[in-house]
């Protein structure tokens, strides 16, 4: 499989969520990777909420969004403090990033 990653294009995406949009679109271009309109991607981020506290949010690709054309609004935010045992494994973020960057 040939990596479609483009440093210049990826550089236009500033936040972790925007970068997940970019990587999701790359995955969505691979007909051998996902069925039309299918696939799931997510990203865990730490944000400062409206009262100034930091919290972990998991943005999950919403139903009905095509990976190839997804936008940031296509990801549903889930507050992880309200989802105990959500299956986030230590080191999972690093493994996903390595995969998204073509194993680099």
Secondary structure, DSSP 8 states (H G I E B T S, - for coil): ------HHHHTT--SHHHHHHHHHHHHHT-TTTS-TT----EEEEEEE-TTS-EEEEEEEE-TT--GGG--GGGEEEEEGGGSTT----TTHHHHHHHHHTTT-
